[in-house]
Amino acid sequence: MSFRHITSDGKEYVAHRSQAMGRQVMASSGHPLATRASLRILEKGGNAIDAGVAAGICLNVLLADFTSFLGVAPIIIYLKKENRVVSIDGLGRWPKAVTREWFEKNCGGEIPIGVRRTVTPAAVDAWISALDRYGTKTFAEAAGDAIALAESGFSMYPVLYEHLFALREAYGQFEETRKIFFRDGEVIPPGGKVVMPDLAETMKRMVRAEEKAPGGRSGGLRAAREEIFKGETARRVVDFVQAGGGRLTMEDMADCAVKEEEPVMTDFRGYEVYGCGPWCQGPILPATLNLLESADLVSLGHNSPDYLHRLITALELSFADRDRYYGDPEFVRVPIEGIISKDYAATREKLLERRVAFEGLAPAGDPWAFQSGKMEPQNGAPGQPVAAAEAAEPVQDTSYCTVIDSDGNAFSATPSDPSADTPIIPGVGCTVSSRGSQSWLEEGHPSVVAPWKRPRLTPSPALALKDGEIFMTFGTPGGDVQPQAMIQVFLNVVEFGMLPQVAVEAQRIATYNFPNSFWPHTYNPGRLIIEDRIGRESGDILKERGYKPEELPDYSRQLGSVCCIVRDPKEGVLLGGADARGASCAAGW
């Protein structure tokens, strides 16, 4: 079923999925069964955090090609009663024995595919921490549907099949991965049964530990967590990683713990927009909105050449600052206050007036001048990247889940970690985080490998408030495309008045004019990917301005697969968006 929508600049758009609506609750995620799991928790009296965790753990089963139970899961939560926004990093750390020099000496200066790029698992800790601090349910309750799906199986669906088939050589290289996704040497066809018994048993070990533990719900949650980080599962993970040449230890596992912190925020025309900190690319969203705030975007026209050029220029300026400054703040000095300062954005606005594309990398700015206190710039900086001979294939991983409950609480999370570049562990049933692929071996780079350091993550959920109420939650898979897809959807809603379903289906663009976040950090100067619908109208003009547009089929997953929820401030109705580029689903009541 499709429906048409007229935007504030008078253009007509068509959505191919109906607009999900509800007055009490709404959920949206990367798979219908994950969305269903979240609604079941809400029906049983759980809150948005309980329901979001349930959806996230289901995604670890249903999208085991894109996410892992022992991967990463950054989370942003809005607590209505406290009127407070918090983030949980959900990001692992390099083992304490790993150094840049170790990779140079033992891996030929590469961060190779396999367990040597392993960092400590964090997703499961993020799920349990969110439940313990802000939820009401036990692990057994939150993980019940996920355990059933892993144990009894689910149907191979087209998006999963297409991804596995396209990367069948990568997935086929690991024996344990083949056992799950292949039959008779071929990828299980759509409709065939996918079963993950080892992952189900890992979760059931946690449930058994939870049931035996004293101390009520919190005591049980801690015991479930201990099984992963100090128990039988930890030993299986460490033994497997070390057998493959990785350096993860039981001490690393025991010392691993996610961090809770205040997110970064900016005010964009009365909307408070929140993202995660500079240990990921979360600040790109508010920083780019600051650059765009002074422009009359509606007058430019949605997806017109002038609109796209200004958007791309602003994004590339933000990405330049990302590569110059972002990294784990425990290890590098990050001028994050300056980066999201409106006064800093004002100094960069002249660059938005240029009529042509940047020749190579956009210039990084000097946010230190807008940083309060006595923080001094650090020494060292990334060198100039060398242009690659060929365009890098976009990495497809990550999913997203979000819930808003009847009390106005909101949950927004971006679980991730693929199974194409590291093996599923026998007796555990999932990969352990390979997020070390988002580190550098270049001395002076803010995200260079270091013992116990967090890599600079691409997954980065977001949410926005309006007049002290939750207004919007949003996120997407897509690597470096994530903040680009998210900002386009956000502007579609707040600037062009699109309904959420129209906003996530509207055509998009993405620039790659910066080093890719994934090893080996390929750089393709001027590369721009655009959907056919844009190319037909604006592609030639973008070429004249110096871009190198590459047209992709409409509804390409390379442009992300955004899920969102919008709360109408006037009517209070909750509107869910689920991108037709993926298997996502929004539902509520």
C-alpha positions as CSV (number, residue, x, y, z in Angstrom):
1,M,0.0,0.0,0.0
2,S,1.4,3.4,-1.0
3,F,0.4,6.9,-0.1
4,R,1.3,10.4,-1.3
5,H,2.4,13.3,0.7
6,I,3.0,17.0,-0.2
7,T,6.0,18.6,1.6
8,S,6.3,22.2,2.8
9,D,8.1,23.2,-0.4
10,G,5.3,21.8,-2.5
11,K,6.8,18.6,-3.8
12,E,5.0,15.3,-3.9
13,Y,6.5,12.2,-2.4
14,V,5.2,8.6,-2.3
15,A,5.7,6.1,0.5
16,H,5.4,2.4,-0.3
17,R,4.6,1.4,3.3
18,S,1.7,2.6,5.3
19,Q,2.2,5.2,8.1
20,A,2.3,3.4,11.5
21,M,0.4,5.3,14.2
22,G,-0.3,4.9,17.9
23,R,-1.5,6.9,20.8
24,Q,0.1,4.9,23.6
25,V,3.3,3.2,22.4
26,M,5.4,2.8,19.3
27,A,8.3,0.6,18.3
28,S,10.5,0.4,15.2
29,S,13.4,-1.9,14.4
30,G,15.3,-3.7,11.7
31,H,13.1,-6.7,11.7
32,P,9.3,-7.3,12.3
33,L,9.9,-10.0,14.9
34,A,12.1,-7.7,16.9
35,T,9.5,-5.0,16.8
36,R,6.9,-7.7,17.9
37,A,9.1,-8.7,20.8
38,S,9.2,-5.1,22.0
39,L,5.5,-4.8,21.9
40,R,5.0,-8.0,23.8
41,I,7.2,-6.6,26.6
42,L,5.1,-3.4,26.6
43,E,1.9,-5.5,26.8
44,K,3.3,-7.2,29.9
45,G,3.9,-3.9,31.7
46,G,7.5,-3.2,30.7
47,N,8.8,0.3,29.8
48,A,10.6,1.6,26.8
49,I,14.0,0.4,28.1
50,D,12.7,-3.2,28.7
51,A,11.1,-3.2,25.3
52,G,14.1,-1.7,23.5
53,V,16.5,-4.3,25.0
54,A,14.1,-7.1,24.0
55,A,14.2,-5.8,20.4
56,G,17.9,-5.4,20.4
57,I,18.6,-8.9,21.6
58,C,16.2,-10.3,19.0
59,L,18.2,-8.3,16.4
60,N,21.3,-10.1,17.6
61,V,19.6,-13.3,16.5
62,L,17.6,-12.2,13.4
63,L,20.4,-10.0,12.0
64,A,23.4,-12.0,13.0
65,D,25.0,-10.9,9.8
66,F,24.8,-7.3,10.9
67,T,24.9,-7.5,14.7
68,S,26.3,-9.7,17.5
69,F,25.2,-10.4,21.1
70,L,28.9,-10.0,21.9
71,G,29.4,-7.0,19.6
72,V,28.6,-3.3,20.2
73,A,25.4,-1.6,21.1
74,P,25.5,2.2,21.8
75,I,22.3,3.4,23.4
76,I,20.6,6.8,24.1
77,I,17.7,6.9,26.6
78,Y,15.3,9.6,27.5
79,L,13.8,9.4,31.0
80,K,10.6,11.4,31.1
81,K,10.2,11.5,34.9
82,E,13.7,12.9,35.4
83,N,13.6,14.9,32.1
84,R,17.1,13.5,31.5
85,V,19.0,12.0,28.5
86,V,21.8,9.5,29.1
87,S,23.9,7.4,26.8
88,I,25.6,4.0,27.3
89,D,28.6,3.6,25.1
90,G,28.1,-0.2,24.5
91,L,31.6,-0.2,23.0
92,G,34.5,-2.6,23.8
93,R,38.2,-1.9,24.3
94,W,41.4,-3.2,22.8
95,P,43.0,-6.0,24.9
96,K,45.6,-4.6,27.3
97,A,48.3,-6.5,25.5
98,V,47.6,-5.0,22.1
99,T,49.7,-2.1,20.7
100,R,50.3,-0.4,17.4
101,E,53.8,-1.9,17.4
102,W,52.3,-5.4,17.8
103,F,50.3,-5.1,14.6
104,E,53.3,-3.7,12.8
105,K,55.5,-6.6,13.9
106,N,53.1,-9.5,13.8
107,C,50.5,-8.6,11.2
108,G,52.6,-6.8,8.5
109,G,51.2,-3.4,9.4
110,E,47.6,-4.6,8.9
111,I,44.6,-5.1,11.1
112,P,43.7,-8.4,9.5
113,I,40.4,-10.2,9.2
114,G,39.7,-12.5,12.1
115,V,40.1,-12.5,15.8
116,R,43.2,-10.3,15.9
117,R,40.9,-7.3,15.5
118,T,38.8,-8.4,18.5
119,V,37.9,-6.0,21.2
120,T,36.1,-6.8,24.4
121,P,32.4,-7.6,24.0
122,A,30.1,-4.8,25.1
123,A,26.6,-5.2,23.6
124,V,25.4,-7.7,26.2
125,D,26.8,-5.5,29.0
126,A,24.9,-2.5,27.5
127,W,21.6,-4.5,27.3
128,I,22.0,-5.6,30.9
129,S,23.1,-2.2,32.2
130,A,20.1,-0.5,30.6
131,L,17.8,-3.1,32.2
132,D,19.4,-2.9,35.6
133,R,19.5,0.9,35.8
134,Y,16.3,2.0,34.0
135,G,14.2,-1.1,33.2
136,T,11.8,-3.3,35.2
137,K,12.3,-6.7,33.7
138,T,14.7,-9.6,34.2
139,F,17.1,-10.8,31.6
140,A,15.0,-13.9,31.1
141,E,12.0,-11.8,30.4
142,A,13.8,-9.4,28.0
143,A,15.6,-12.2,26.2
144,G,12.7,-14.7,26.0
145,D,11.7,-14.1,22.4
146,A,15.3,-14.0,21.3
147,I,16.1,-17.3,22.9
148,A,13.0,-18.9,21.3
149,L,14.0,-17.6,17.9
150,A,17.6,-18.8,18.2
151,E,16.5,-22.3,19.6
152,S,13.5,-23.0,17.4
153,G,14.6,-21.1,14.4
154,F,13.2,-18.4,12.1
155,S,12.7,-18.2,8.3
156,M,15.5,-17.0,6.1
157,Y,14.2,-13.7,4.8
158,P,15.1,-11.9,1.5
159,V,17.4,-9.2,3.0
160,L,19.4,-11.7,5.0
161,Y,19.6,-14.1,2.0
162,E,20.7,-11.4,-0.4
163,H,23.4,-10.1,2.0
164,L,24.8,-13.6,2.7
165,F,24.7,-14.5,-1.0
166,A,26.5,-11.4,-2.1
167,L,29.2,-12.1,0.5
168,R,29.1,-15.9,0.4
169,E,32.8,-16.3,0.0
170,A,33.4,-14.2,3.1
171,Y,30.8,-15.9,5.1
172,G,31.7,-19.3,3.8
173,Q,35.3,-19.0,5.0
174,F,34.4,-19.8,8.6
175,E,33.2,-23.3,9.5
176,E,30.8,-22.3,12.3
177,T,29.2,-19.6,10.2
178,R,28.6,-22.1,7.4
179,K,26.8,-24.4,9.8
180,I,24.3,-21.7,10.6
181,F,23.7,-20.1,7.3
182,F,24.6,-22.7,4.6
183,R,23.0,-26.0,3.6
184,D,24.9,-28.4,1.2
185,G,27.4,-25.7,0.5
186,E,24.8,-23.1,-0.5
187,V,23.2,-20.2,1.4
188,I,19.9,-21.3,2.9
189,P,17.1,-20.1,0.5
190,P,14.4,-17.7,1.5
191,G,11.8,-19.5,3.7
192,G,14.4,-22.0,4.9
193,K,14.9,-22.4,8.6
194,V,17.8,-20.7,10.4
195,V,18.7,-22.1,13.8
196,M,21.3,-20.9,16.2
197,P,21.4,-23.4,19.1
198,D,24.8,-22.4,20.5
199,L,23.6,-18.8,20.9
200,A,20.4,-20.0,22.5
201,E,22.4,-22.0,25.0
202,T,24.6,-19.1,25.8
203,M,21.6,-17.0,26.7
204,K,20.1,-19.9,28.7
205,R,23.3,-20.2,30.7
206,M,22.8,-16.5,31.6
207,V,19.2,-17.2,32.6
208,R,20.2,-20.1,34.8
209,A,22.8,-17.9,36.5
210,E,20.1,-15.2,37.0
211,E,17.6,-17.7,38.5
212,K,20.1,-19.0,41.1
213,A,21.4,-15.6,42.2
214,P,20.4,-13.8,45.4
215,G,19.7,-10.1,45.5
216,G,16.4,-9.8,43.6
217,R,16.2,-8.5,40.0
218,S,19.5,-6.6,40.1
219,G,21.3,-9.5,41.7
220,G,20.1,-11.7,38.9
221,L,21.0,-9.3,36.2
222,R,24.5,-9.1,37.6
223,A,24.8,-12.8,37.7
224,A,23.7,-13.1,34.1
225,R,26.4,-10.6,33.2
226,E,29.0,-12.4,35.2
227,E,28.4,-15.6,33.2
228,I,29.5,-13.7,30.0
229,F,32.5,-11.9,31.5
230,K,33.8,-14.3,34.1
231,G,32.1,-17.6,33.6
232,E,32.1,-20.5,31.1
233,T,31.2,-18.2,28.2
234,A,34.2,-15.9,28.9
235,R,36.6,-18.9,28.9
236,R,35.2,-20.2,25.6
237,V,35.6,-16.7,24.0
238,V,39.2,-16.2,25.3
239,D,40.3,-19.7,24.4
240,F,39.0,-19.3,20.8
241,V,40.4,-15.8,20.3
242,Q,43.9,-16.8,21.6
243,A,43.9,-20.0,19.5
244,G,43.4,-17.7,16.5
245,G,46.2,-15.4,17.4
246,G,44.3,-12.7,19.2
247,R,45.4,-11.3,22.6
248,L,42.1,-11.1,24.6
249,T,42.5,-12.5,28.1
250,M,40.3,-13.4,31.0
251,E,41.5,-10.3,32.8
252,D,40.3,-8.2,29.9
253,M,36.9,-9.8,30.0
254,A,36.6,-9.4,33.8
255,D,37.6,-5.7,33.6
256,C,35.3,-4.9,30.7
257,A,32.4,-2.5,31.6
258,V,30.3,-0.1,29.5
259,K,30.3,3.6,30.3
260,E,27.3,5.8,31.0
261,E,27.7,9.5,30.2
262,E,25.9,12.6,29.1
263,P,25.4,12.8,25.3
264,V,26.4,15.7,23.2
265,M,23.6,18.1,22.3
266,T,22.7,21.1,20.2
267,D,19.6,23.2,19.7
268,F,18.4,23.3,16.1
269,R,15.5,25.8,15.8
270,G,14.0,24.8,19.1
271,Y,14.7,21.0,18.8
272,E,17.2,19.6,21.3
273,V,19.2,17.0,19.2
274,Y,21.3,14.5,21.1
275,G,24.0,12.2,19.9
276,C,26.7,10.0,21.5
277,G,30.2,11.3,22.3
278,P,33.4,11.5,20.2
279,W,34.3,7.9,20.9
280,C,32.0,7.4,18.0
281,Q,30.8,9.7,15.1
282,G,27.7,10.8,17.1
283,P,28.8,14.5,17.3
284,I,28.6,14.8,13.4
285,L,24.8,15.1,13.6
286,P,24.6,18.1,16.0
287,A,27.8,19.7,14.5
288,T,26.3,19.5,10.9
289,L,23.0,20.9,12.1
290,N,24.8,23.9,13.5
291,L,26.3,24.5,10.1
292,L,23.0,24.4,8.4
293,E,20.9,26.3,10.9
294,S,21.4,29.8,9.3
295,A,20.2,28.7,5.8
296,D,16.6,28.8,4.5
297,L,16.6,25.1,3.5
298,V,13.0,25.1,2.4
299,S,13.6,27.9,0.0
300,L,16.5,26.0,-1.5
301,G,14.1,23.2,-2.3
302,H,14.2,19.6,-1.1
303,N,17.0,17.6,-2.9
304,S,17.6,20.5,-5.3
305,P,21.2,20.9,-6.5
306,D,21.7,23.9,-4.2
307,Y,20.2,22.0,-1.2
308,L,22.3,18.9,-1.8
309,H,25.5,21.0,-2.3
310,R,25.0,22.8,1.0
311,L,24.2,19.6,2.8
312,I,27.2,17.8,1.3
313,T,29.6,20.7,2.1
314,A,28.4,20.8,5.7
315,L,28.7,17.1,6.1
316,E,32.2,17.0,4.7
317,L,33.3,19.8,7.0
318,S,32.0,17.8,10.0
319,F,33.7,14.6,8.7
320,A,37.0,16.5,8.4
321,D,36.8,17.4,12.1
322,R,35.9,13.8,12.9
323,D,39.1,12.5,11.3
324,R,41.2,15.3,12.8
325,Y,39.8,15.2,16.4
326,Y,37.5,12.3,17.3
327,G,38.8,9.4,19.4
328,D,38.5,7.9,22.9
329,P,38.5,10.9,25.2
330,E,40.2,8.8,27.9
331,F,43.3,8.7,25.6
332,V,43.1,11.8,23.4
333,R,42.1,15.4,24.1
334,V,38.9,16.0,22.0
335,P,37.7,19.7,21.8
336,I,34.1,18.5,21.8
337,E,32.7,21.6,23.4
338,G,34.2,23.6,20.5
339,I,33.1,21.2,17.9
340,I,29.5,21.5,18.8
341,S,29.7,25.3,19.5
342,K,27.5,27.5,17.4
343,D,30.2,30.2,17.5
344,Y,32.6,27.7,16.0
345,A,30.0,26.8,13.3
346,A,29.7,30.5,12.4
347,T,33.4,30.6,11.6
348,R,32.9,27.7,9.1
349,E,29.9,29.1,7.4
350,K,31.8,31.0,4.7
351,L,32.9,27.6,3.3
352,L,29.3,26.7,2.8
353,E,28.9,29.5,0.3
354,R,31.4,28.0,-2.2
355,R,29.7,26.9,-5.4
356,V,31.8,23.9,-6.2
357,A,32.9,20.7,-4.4
358,F,36.0,20.5,-2.3
359,E,39.1,19.5,-4.2
360,G,39.9,16.5,-2.1
361,L,39.4,16.5,1.7
362,A,37.5,19.4,3.3
363,P,39.6,21.4,5.7
364,A,39.5,20.7,9.4
365,G,38.7,23.7,11.6
366,D,40.1,25.0,14.8
367,P,37.6,24.2,17.5
368,W,40.2,24.7,20.3
369,A,39.5,28.4,20.2
370,F,35.9,27.7,21.4
371,Q,36.8,25.2,24.1
372,S,36.4,26.6,27.7
373,G,39.0,25.8,30.3
374,K,42.7,25.3,29.8
375,M,42.7,22.2,27.6
376,E,45.6,22.4,25.2
377,P,45.7,20.9,21.7
378,Q,47.4,17.6,21.5
379,N,50.5,17.0,19.4
380,G,50.2,15.0,16.2
381,A,47.6,14.8,13.5
382,P,46.6,12.3,10.8
383,G,48.6,12.5,7.6
384,Q,47.0,13.2,4.2
385,P,45.3,10.0,2.9
386,V,46.3,8.5,-0.4
387,A,43.5,8.2,-3.0
388,A,42.6,4.6,-3.7
389,A,42.6,3.3,-7.3
390,E,39.1,1.8,-6.9
391,A,36.1,2.7,-4.9
392,A,35.8,0.8,-1.6
393,E,32.8,-1.5,-1.2
394,P,30.5,0.0,1.5
395,V,30.5,-2.1,4.6
396,Q,27.0,-3.4,5.4
397,D,26.5,-4.0,9.1
398,T,24.5,-2.7,12.0
399,S,20.8,-2.4,12.8
400,Y,18.6,-0.2,14.9
401,C,15.8,-0.4,17.4
402,T,13.7,2.3,19.1
403,V,10.7,2.4,21.5
404,I,8.6,5.2,23.0
405,D,6.3,4.1,25.8
406,S,3.0,5.5,27.2
407,D,4.9,7.4,29.9
408,G,7.0,9.3,27.4
409,N,10.3,7.4,28.0
410,A,12.4,6.7,24.9
411,F,15.0,4.2,23.9
412,S,17.3,4.4,20.9
413,A,20.0,1.9,20.1
414,T,22.3,0.8,17.3
415,P,23.5,-2.7,17.8
416,S,26.2,-3.9,15.4
417,D,29.2,-6.1,14.5
418,P,29.1,-8.3,11.4
419,S,30.0,-11.9,11.0
420,A,31.7,-11.6,7.6
421,D,35.1,-10.5,9.0
422,T,35.4,-12.7,12.1
423,P,34.2,-16.2,12.9
424,I,31.2,-17.3,15.0
425,I,32.6,-19.0,18.1
426,P,31.7,-22.7,18.6
427,G,29.8,-23.2,21.9
428,V,29.0,-19.5,22.0
429,G,27.0,-19.0,18.8
430,C,28.0,-15.5,17.8
431,T,31.1,-13.5,16.9
432,V,33.0,-11.4,19.5
433,S,33.3,-7.8,18.5
434,S,35.6,-7.1,15.5
435,R,35.3,-3.4,16.0
436,G,39.0,-3.0,16.1
437,S,38.6,-2.7,12.3
438,Q,37.7,1.0,13.1
439,S,41.1,1.8,14.5
440,W,44.2,3.2,12.8
441,L,47.9,2.2,12.9
442,E,49.0,5.7,11.9
443,E,51.0,7.4,14.7
444,G,49.4,10.6,15.7
445,H,45.9,9.6,14.6
446,P,43.3,10.3,17.4
447,S,42.0,6.7,16.9
448,V,45.3,4.9,16.7
449,V,45.4,1.5,18.3
450,A,46.4,1.5,22.0
451,P,46.0,-0.9,24.9
452,W,42.5,-0.7,26.5
453,K,41.5,2.1,24.1
454,R,38.0,2.2,22.5
455,P,38.1,2.3,18.7
456,R,36.2,5.2,17.1
457,L,32.8,3.7,16.4
458,T,30.4,4.4,13.5
459,P,27.1,3.2,15.1
460,S,25.6,6.2,16.7
461,P,21.9,6.4,17.7
462,A,20.1,9.8,18.3
463,L,17.0,11.4,19.7
464,A,15.5,14.8,19.8
465,L,13.3,16.7,22.4
466,K,10.8,19.5,21.8
467,D,9.5,21.7,24.6
468,G,10.6,19.2,27.3
469,E,9.0,16.2,25.6
470,I,10.4,13.4,23.4
471,F,10.0,14.5,19.8
472,M,11.9,12.0,17.7
473,T,14.2,8.9,18.0
474,F,16.2,7.8,14.9
475,G,19.1,5.7,13.7
476,T,20.3,3.5,10.9
477,P,22.9,1.0,9.7
478,G,25.4,2.2,7.1
479,G,28.9,2.8,8.5
480,D,30.0,6.3,7.4
481,V,26.5,6.8,5.9
482,Q,24.8,6.7,9.2
483,P,24.9,10.4,10.2
484,Q,24.3,11.4,6.6
485,A,21.1,9.3,6.3
486,M,19.9,10.4,9.8
487,I,20.3,14.1,9.2
488,Q,18.4,13.9,5.9
489,V,15.5,12.1,7.6
490,F,15.5,14.6,10.5
491,L,15.4,17.5,8.1
492,N,12.8,15.8,6.0
493,V,10.6,15.8,9.1
494,V,11.3,19.2,10.8
495,E,12.0,21.3,7.7
496,F,9.9,19.8,5.0
497,G,7.0,18.5,7.1
498,M,7.2,14.9,5.9
499,L,5.4,12.2,7.8
500,P,8.1,9.8,9.2
501,Q,7.3,7.0,6.7
502,V,7.7,9.4,3.8
503,A,10.8,10.9,5.4
504,V,12.7,7.5,5.6
505,E,11.7,6.5,2.1
506,A,12.6,9.8,0.4
507,Q,15.6,9.6,-1.9
508,R,19.1,10.2,-0.3
509,I,22.7,10.9,-1.1
510,A,26.0,10.2,0.7
511,T,29.5,11.5,0.3
512,Y,32.7,9.4,0.7
513,N,35.1,12.3,0.4
514,F,37.1,11.2,3.4
515,P,38.9,8.1,4.7
516,N,36.5,5.2,5.2
517,S,36.1,4.3,8.9
518,F,36.8,0.6,8.3
519,W,40.3,-0.8,7.8
520,P,42.1,-0.2,5.5
521,H,40.4,3.2,5.5
522,T,40.1,3.6,1.8
523,Y,39.9,7.2,0.4
524,N,37.9,8.0,-2.7
525,P,38.2,11.8,-3.4
526,G,34.9,13.4,-4.5
527,R,32.9,10.1,-4.5
528,L,29.2,10.7,-4.1
529,I,26.5,8.0,-4.1
530,I,23.0,9.1,-5.1
531,E,19.8,7.2,-5.8
532,D,18.4,7.2,-9.3
533,R,15.6,9.4,-8.4
534,I,18.0,12.2,-7.4
535,G,20.4,11.5,-10.3
536,R,17.7,12.1,-12.9
537,E,17.0,15.6,-11.5
538,S,20.3,16.8,-10.0
539,G,23.1,14.5,-11.1
540,D,24.3,16.6,-14.1
541,I,24.5,19.8,-12.1
542,L,26.4,18.1,-9.3
543,K,28.9,16.8,-11.8
544,E,29.3,20.4,-13.1
545,R,30.1,21.4,-9.5
546,G,33.0,18.9,-9.3
547,Y,31.3,15.9,-7.7
548,K,31.7,12.4,-8.9
549,P,28.2,11.0,-8.5
550,E,27.6,7.3,-8.7
551,E,24.0,6.5,-9.3
552,L,22.5,3.5,-7.4
553,P,19.1,1.8,-7.8
554,D,16.3,3.4,-5.8
555,Y,15.9,2.1,-2.2
556,S,19.6,0.9,-2.1
557,R,20.7,-0.3,1.3
558,Q,24.0,1.6,0.8
559,L,22.1,4.7,1.7
560,G,21.1,3.3,5.1
561,S,17.9,1.9,6.4
562,V,16.5,4.4,8.9
563,C,14.0,3.6,11.6
564,C,12.4,6.4,13.6
565,I,9.5,7.5,15.8
566,V,8.1,11.0,15.8
567,R,5.7,12.3,18.5
568,D,3.4,14.9,17.1
569,P,3.6,17.8,19.6
570,K,0.1,19.0,18.8
571,E,-1.9,15.8,18.8
572,G,0.4,13.6,20.9
573,V,0.1,10.8,18.3
574,L,3.2,8.6,17.8
575,L,4.2,8.0,14.2
576,G,6.6,5.2,13.3
577,G,9.0,5.1,10.3
578,A,10.5,1.9,8.9
579,D,12.7,2.2,5.9
580,A,11.7,0.2,2.8
581,R,15.5,-0.2,2.1
582,G,15.6,-3.0,4.7
583,A,13.4,-5.5,6.5
584,S,12.5,-3.0,9.1
585,C,9.0,-2.7,10.7
586,A,7.2,0.0,12.8
587,A,4.1,-0.8,14.9
588,G,2.2,0.5,18.0
589,W,-1.2,1.2,19.4
